[in-house]
Amino acid sequence: METISTDIVVVGGGPGGYAAAFYAADLGRKVILVERDSRLGGVCMNRGCIPSKALLNASHAIVSARESAHRGITFSEPTIDLTKLRAWKDGILEKLAQGISSLAKMRGVTVIHGRGHFEDSSTLRVETPEGQKFVKFEKAIVAVGSRPAMPKAFDLGNPRVMTSTEALEIPDIPENLLVIGGGYIGMELGTVYASMGSKVTVIEAMEAILAGADPDLARPVAAYAKKAFKEVRLKAKVLEIKTAGKQIKVISEYNGQKLEELYDRVLVSVGRTPNGQDIGLENTKVQKDERGFIKVDEKMASTDPNIYAIGDIAGGILLAHKASKEARIAVENIAGEGSAVNRDYAIPAVVFTDPEVAWVGLTETEARQKNIPFEIAKFPWGASGRALTYDRTDGLTKLILEPETHRILGVGIVGHGAGELIGEGAIAVEMGATAEDLAAIVHPHPTLSETLMESAEVFFGHATHVFARKKAAH
């Protein structure tokens, strides 16, 4: 049994874990990175963010081809070679994984592939294909992430009942697909399968899709889904699912009626569960909350002085870029390079549906719930020349502003490429910019980025491309 000593061991090689390992190495620390998968990148790269965006890009190409006839450009109906599509997607993942592995080597980070298990607060046992290895550490950073939730009632052991992990492999193009859950994962993957020809039905228990997004931002996505999907059922409930030959029988309740239907595949997208089990945390002083997330303070330190936790396992919003930010906070506190704390950073959220939805900072819904005074300025994309050239006038850009100071508290965008645009909103919120600042910045024309500038101009009642008087505060 091999024993290795290190300054810092990072458990989990996803966007939080490898960011922490690399930053610690950059600061001169000896680092070991433990990842149970055969390649680094975690769920985000291997079974989440990257493969889903690759498939969404492919689906957008299909939809764009179909919708070009009115421009005078007509294509034949696209044919889909699933083998080539999977190979293209997997090629992207492999290229990224090789890049991350190369960066680890360049930084002198030792990577051990195996399952990590805490023996105590200073020892990690790693089960590798070559046998057990023991890592003695001064500090540990737990970044083991989360996995798709699968309620027991839906877990039939039938491959036709999928989570996002299986759905991203595109085993086939089912004629009829049921998506349980109208959150971002369900709506994104529903978009992929609908573009490829599946008849997609979404069942959502809430009264609207995309919980967390303001209603006016979610509305264009709902309108697109109504057109692209077979059906979106709100305030509906799945009562039971069971195997029925080569299909899945689904018993649900909708509009006061009990429905029995057959689907070729079912995608369960009802949230995510932390991966805090079976890694030996009970052998340390680490405490978890009732949902299984590790309790951390503002420095990402757990209740064990030797162990920090970041990313999904530390709770909060489960986003890759939040994990990467927390990685730096944890490493800086371990290294004593500063007094970094996890204050209220502006963490943007992006839903890569069609159209995309993105927001950062305070939302209108949050402001109303917390009775925070605010003013709103909106710029409709129907007035954007660039949106017209994209044939995507279904967008909207809005600012949430502090009435007295005009400080930008939040930014929300729905529309083509909203995920790329929200970065400017994050800068505005993080830097404490005002509507005056944003309105004064020269934006290139014609671009969708102008909608941010013109939203600020709307606030003052002198936007060039819309006629709007300044409205009273809420």
C-alpha positions in Angstrom: 0.0 0.0 0.0 1.5 3.2 -1.2 1.5 6.3 1.0 2.0 9.8 -0.5 2.2 13.1 1.3 1.0 16.4 -0.1 0.1 19.9 0.9 -3.4 19.8 -0.6 -5.5 17.0 -1.9 -8.5 17.9 -4.1 -11.2 15.2 -4.4 -13.1 15.6 -7.6 -11.8 16.7 -11.0 -14.6 18.8 -12.3 -14.6 22.6 -13.0 -14.3 23.3 -9.3 -11.8 20.6 -8.5 -9.3 21.1 -11.3 -9.6 24.9 -11.0 -8.7 24.5 -7.3 -5.8 22.1 -8.0 -4.3 24.3 -10.7 -4.6 27.5 -8.7 -3.0 25.9 -5.6 -0.2 24.6 -7.8 0.2 28.1 -9.3 0.7 29.4 -5.8 3.5 26.9 -5.2 1.7 24.2 -3.3 2.2 20.5 -3.8 -1.1 19.2 -5.0 -2.7 15.8 -5.7 -6.0 15.7 -7.7 -8.2 12.6 -7.2 -10.8 11.8 -9.8 -12.7 8.5 -10.0 -13.5 8.9 -13.8 -11.0 7.9 -16.4 -10.7 11.5 -17.5 -10.9 14.9 -15.8 -13.6 17.5 -16.4 -16.3 16.1 -14.1 -20.0 16.1 -14.9 -19.9 19.5 -16.6 -17.5 18.4 -19.3 -18.4 14.7 -19.6 -22.1 14.4 -18.8 -23.5 18.0 -18.6 -22.6 21.4 -19.8 -20.3 20.7 -22.8 -22.1 17.7 -24.4 -25.5 19.4 -24.0 -24.3 22.6 -25.6 -22.8 20.6 -28.5 -26.1 18.9 -29.1 -28.0 22.1 -28.7 -25.7 23.7 -31.4 -26.5 20.8 -33.7 -30.2 21.1 -33.0 -30.1 24.9 -33.8 -28.5 24.0 -37.2 -31.5 21.7 -37.9 -34.1 24.3 -36.9 -32.3 27.1 -38.8 -32.3 25.0 -41.9 -36.0 24.4 -41.6 -36.8 28.0 -40.9 -34.9 29.5 -43.9 -37.5 29.0 -46.5 -39.0 32.5 -46.0 -35.6 34.0 -46.6 -35.6 32.3 -50.1 -33.2 29.5 -49.0 -34.6 26.0 -49.1 -32.9 22.8 -47.9 -34.1 19.3 -48.1 -35.2 17.7 -44.8 -32.0 17.0 -42.8 -30.9 13.4 -42.2 -29.3 12.6 -38.8 -26.5 10.1 -38.5 -26.5 9.4 -34.8 -23.2 7.6 -34.9 -21.4 10.6 -36.5 -23.3 13.0 -34.1 -22.1 11.1 -31.1 -18.6 10.8 -32.4 -18.4 14.6 -33.0 -19.7 15.3 -29.5 -17.3 12.8 -27.9 -14.5 14.2 -29.9 -15.0 17.6 -28.3 -15.0 16.0 -24.8 -11.8 14.1 -25.5 -10.0 17.1 -26.8 -11.0 19.1 -23.7 -10.0 16.3 -21.4 -6.6 16.0 -23.0 -6.2 19.7 -22.6 -7.0 19.6 -18.9 -4.6 16.6 -18.4 -1.8 18.5 -20.2 -2.4 21.5 -18.0 -2.2 19.3 -14.9 1.2 17.9 -16.0 2.6 21.4 -16.8 1.7 22.6 -13.3 3.1 19.5 -11.6 -0.3 18.4 -10.3 -0.3 14.7 -9.6 -3.5 13.1 -10.9 -4.7 9.8 -9.3 -7.7 8.2 -11.0 -9.7 6.3 -8.4 -12.4 6.6 -5.7 -11.4 8.7 -2.7 -12.5 7.8 0.8 -11.5 9.8 3.9 -10.0 7.6 6.6 -9.7 10.6 8.9 -9.1 14.3 8.8 -5.6 14.0 7.3 -5.7 10.8 5.3 -7.5 9.9 2.0 -7.6 6.3 0.8 -7.9 6.0 -3.0 -9.1 2.9 -4.6 -7.4 2.7 -8.0 -7.2 0.0 -10.6 -3.7 -0.7 -9.4 -4.7 -1.1 -5.8 -5.1 1.2 -2.7 -3.1 4.4 -2.3 -3.0 6.5 0.9 -2.7 10.2 0.6 -1.6 12.1 3.8 -2.6 15.8 3.4 -2.5 19.0 5.3 -5.7 20.4 3.7 -8.3 18.8 1.5 -10.8 20.4 -0.9 -13.9 18.3 -1.6 -15.3 19.0 -5.0 -17.3 15.8 -5.8 -20.2 17.5 -7.4 -23.8 16.2 -7.8 -25.8 13.7 -9.9 -29.2 13.7 -11.5 -32.0 12.9 -8.9 -33.9 9.8 -9.7 -37.0 9.3 -7.4 -37.5 5.7 -6.3 -40.9 5.6 -7.9 -39.3 6.3 -11.3 -36.3 4.1 -11.0 -37.5 1.0 -12.9 -34.0 -0.2 -13.9 -35.3 0.2 -17.5 -32.9 2.0 -19.9 -35.9 3.7 -21.5 -36.2 5.8 -18.3 -33.3 8.2 -18.6 -31.6 10.9 -16.6 -29.7 13.7 -18.4 -26.6 11.4 -18.4 -28.3 8.8 -20.6 -30.2 11.3 -22.7 -26.9 13.0 -23.7 -25.8 9.7 -25.3 -28.7 9.9 -27.7 -29.3 6.2 -27.8 -32.0 6.8 -30.4 -34.6 9.3 -31.5 -37.7 8.2 -29.8 -41.0 8.9 -31.5 -42.7 9.9 -28.3 -40.6 11.4 -25.4 -41.9 12.4 -22.0 -39.9 14.9 -20.1 -40.7 15.0 -16.4 -39.7 18.4 -15.1 -39.7 21.8 -16.9 -36.5 23.2 -15.5 -33.5 24.1 -17.5 -32.2 20.5 -18.0 -35.6 19.3 -19.2 -36.2 22.2 -21.5 -32.8 22.1 -23.0 -32.8 18.4 -23.7 -36.4 18.5 -24.8 -35.3 21.1 -27.4 -32.6 18.8 -28.7 -34.9 15.8 -29.1 -37.8 17.9 -30.6 -35.4 19.3 -33.2 -34.4 15.8 -34.2 -38.0 14.7 -34.7 -39.3 13.4 -31.4 -42.8 14.4 -30.2 -41.9 15.8 -26.8 -44.4 16.2 -23.9 -43.3 18.1 -20.8 -44.9 17.5 -17.4 -44.2 20.2 -14.9 -45.7 20.3 -11.4 -45.3 24.1 -11.0 -47.5 26.6 -12.7 -44.6 27.8 -15.1 -41.5 26.4 -16.7 -38.0 27.5 -15.7 -38.5 28.3 -12.0 -36.1 30.9 -11.0 -36.4 33.0 -14.2 -38.6 36.0 -14.2 -42.0 35.3 -15.9 -41.4 37.8 -18.7 -38.0 36.1 -19.5 -39.5 32.6 -19.5 -42.4 33.6 -21.7 -40.6 33.5 -25.0 -39.2 30.0 -24.2 -42.8 28.8 -23.3 -44.0 30.2 -26.7 -41.2 28.4 -28.5 -41.9 25.1 -26.7 -45.6 25.4 -27.5 -44.7 25.4 -31.1 -41.8 22.9 -31.1 -43.1 20.4 -28.5 -46.1 18.3 -28.7 -47.4 19.6 -25.4 -46.3 21.4 -22.2 -48.5 20.5 -19.2 -48.2 22.8 -16.2 -49.5 22.0 -12.7 -49.4 18.4 -13.7 -48.2 15.4 -11.7 -46.8 12.0 -12.7 -48.4 9.4 -10.4 -46.7 6.2 -11.7 -44.5 4.8 -14.4 -44.1 1.2 -15.3 -42.6 -0.9 -18.1 -45.1 -1.9 -20.8 -43.3 -4.1 -23.3 -40.9 -1.9 -25.4 -42.6 1.3 -24.0 -43.2 3.0 -20.7 -46.7 3.4 -19.4 -47.1 6.8 -17.6 -50.0 7.5 -15.3 -50.4 11.2 -14.7 -52.8 13.8 -13.4 -53.6 16.9 -15.4 -56.5 19.4 -15.4 -58.3 17.2 -12.9 -58.1 14.1 -15.2 -56.2 10.9 -14.8 -54.3 10.0 -17.9 -52.7 6.7 -19.0 -50.2 7.1 -21.9 -47.4 5.1 -23.6 -44.0 6.7 -24.3 -40.9 5.3 -26.1 -38.6 7.0 -23.6 -39.0 9.1 -20.4 -36.5 11.7 -19.3 -36.5 12.4 -15.6 -35.1 15.9 -14.9 -36.3 16.8 -11.4 -33.2 18.2 -9.9 -29.8 17.0 -8.6 -28.5 15.2 -5.6 -25.1 15.8 -3.9 -22.4 13.1 -4.1 -21.5 13.2 -0.4 -22.2 9.6 0.3 -19.6 6.8 0.6 -16.6 9.1 0.6 -15.8 8.7 4.3 -17.0 12.1 5.6 -18.3 10.4 8.7 -14.7 9.7 9.6 -14.0 13.5 9.8 -15.6 16.4 11.6 -17.4 17.5 8.4 -21.1 18.2 8.9 -23.8 18.0 6.2 -27.2 19.5 6.1 -30.5 17.6 5.8 -30.2 17.4 2.0 -26.7 16.0 2.1 -24.7 19.2 1.2 -21.5 19.9 3.1 -21.9 22.9 5.5 -19.3 25.6 4.7 -18.6 29.1 5.9 -17.8 32.2 3.8 -14.3 30.9 3.3 -15.6 27.6 1.9 -14.2 25.9 5.1 -16.2 23.0 6.5 -16.7 22.2 10.2 -13.5 20.2 10.0 -10.5 22.6 10.1 -8.6 20.6 7.5 -11.3 20.2 4.9 -12.9 22.7 2.6 -15.8 22.1 0.1 -16.7 23.8 -3.1 -19.2 23.6 -6.0 -22.3 21.5 -6.0 -21.4 19.5 -2.9 -21.3 22.8 -1.0 -24.9 23.6 -2.0 -26.3 26.9 -3.3 -26.8 27.3 -7.0 -25.4 24.3 -8.8 -23.4 26.0 -11.6 -19.9 25.2 -12.9 -18.7 28.8 -12.8 -19.8 29.2 -9.2 -17.7 26.1 -8.4 -14.6 27.7 -10.2 -15.0 30.9 -8.2 -15.3 29.0 -4.9 -12.2 27.1 -5.9 -10.2 30.3 -5.8 -11.8 31.4 -2.5 -10.9 28.1 -0.8 -7.3 28.0 -2.2 -6.6 31.6 -1.2 -7.8 30.9 2.4 -5.7 27.7 2.6 -2.7 29.5 1.2 -3.1 32.6 3.3 -2.8 34.7 0.2 -5.7 36.9 1.3 -8.9 37.1 3.2 -11.1 35.9 0.3 -14.7 35.3 1.3 -17.8 34.0 -0.5 -19.7 37.2 -0.4 -22.7 37.9 -2.6 -20.8 37.5 -5.9 -22.7 38.2 -9.1 -23.2 34.6 -10.4 -24.9 34.6 -13.8 -27.3 31.9 -14.7 -27.9 30.7 -18.3 -30.5 28.4 -19.7 -29.5 27.3 -23.2 -33.1 26.8 -24.5 -34.4 28.4 -27.6 -34.3 31.3 -27.1 -31.7 31.4 -24.4 -32.5 32.9 -21.0 -29.9 34.5 -18.7 -29.9 36.6 -15.6 -27.5 37.9 -13.0 -27.9 39.7 -9.7 -31.3 40.6 -8.3 -34.3 39.3 -10.2 -37.7 41.1 -10.3 -39.3 38.2 -8.6 -36.7 38.3 -5.7 -37.1 42.0 -5.4 -40.9 41.7 -5.0 -40.6 38.8 -2.5 -38.0 40.7 -0.4 -39.8 44.1 -0.7 -36.7 45.7 -2.1 -37.5 49.0 -3.9 -36.6 48.8 -7.6 -37.3 50.2 -11.0 -37.3 48.3 -14.3 -36.1 49.3 -17.7 -36.9 47.0 -20.7 -35.8 47.1 -24.3 -37.7 44.8 -26.6 -35.7 43.1 -29.3 -38.3 43.9 -31.9 -36.7 47.3 -32.0 -33.2 45.8 -32.6 -31.9 45.8 -36.1 -29.5 43.0 -35.3 -32.3 40.8 -33.8 -34.3 41.4 -37.0 -31.3 40.1 -39.1 -31.3 37.0 -37.0 -35.1 36.6 -37.4 -35.2 36.6 -33.6 -37.3 39.4 -32.4 -38.6 37.4 -29.5 -36.0 38.7 -27.1 -36.0 41.2 -24.3 -33.3 42.9 -22.2 -34.2 44.4 -18.8 -32.4 46.1 -16.0 -33.4 46.0 -12.3 -32.3 49.3 -10.8 -32.1 51.0 -7.4 -34.4 54.0 -7.5 -32.3 56.6 -5.8 -28.8 55.7 -7.0 -29.8 54.2 -10.4 -27.3 51.4 -9.5 -27.8 48.2 -11.6 -29.0 45.5 -9.2 -29.8 42.9 -11.7 -29.9 42.2 -15.5 -32.2 39.7 -17.3 -32.0 38.8 -20.9 -34.0 36.4 -23.1 -33.1 36.0 -26.7 -30.6 34.6 -29.2 -27.2 34.5 -27.6 -28.4 35.7 -24.2 -25.7 33.6 -22.5 -23.0 35.5 -24.3 -24.5 38.9 -23.5 -25.0 38.3 -19.8 -21.3 38.7 -19.1 -21.7 42.5 -19.5 -24.5 42.4 -17.1 -22.4 40.5 -14.6 -19.7 43.2 -14.9 -22.3 45.9 -14.4 -23.7 44.3 -11.2 -20.3 43.3 -9.8 -18.7 46.7 -10.4 -21.7 48.7 -9.0 -22.4 50.4 -12.4 -25.3 52.7 -12.7 -27.8 53.2 -15.6 -25.9 56.4 -16.5 -22.7 54.3 -16.8 -24.3 51.8 -19.1 -26.1 54.4 -21.2 -22.8 56.3 -21.7 -20.8 53.3 -23.0 -20.6 53.2 -26.8 -21.7 49.9 -28.0 -21.0 48.6 -31.6 -23.9 48.8 -34.1 -25.6 46.7 -35.2 -25.2 44.2 -32.3 -27.4 42.6 -29.7 -25.2 44.1 -27.0 -26.7 47.5 -27.9 -29.9 46.3 -26.1 -28.1 46.7 -22.8 -27.2 50.3 -23.6 -30.7 51.0 -24.9 -32.3 49.5 -21.8 -30.4 52.0 -19.7 -31.6 54.8 -22.1 -35.2 53.6 -21.7 -34.8 54.2 -18.0 -34.1 57.8 -18.7 -36.8 58.1 -21.3 -34.6 58.8 -24.3 -33.8 55.4 -26.0 -33.2 56.0 -29.7 -35.1 53.0 -31.0 -38.1 52.9 -28.8 -40.4 55.6 -27.5 -40.7 55.2 -23.7 -41.3 57.5 -20.8 -39.6 57.0 -17.5 -41.8 54.9 -15.1 -42.2 55.2 -11.4 -40.4 53.0 -8.9 -42.0 49.8 -7.5 
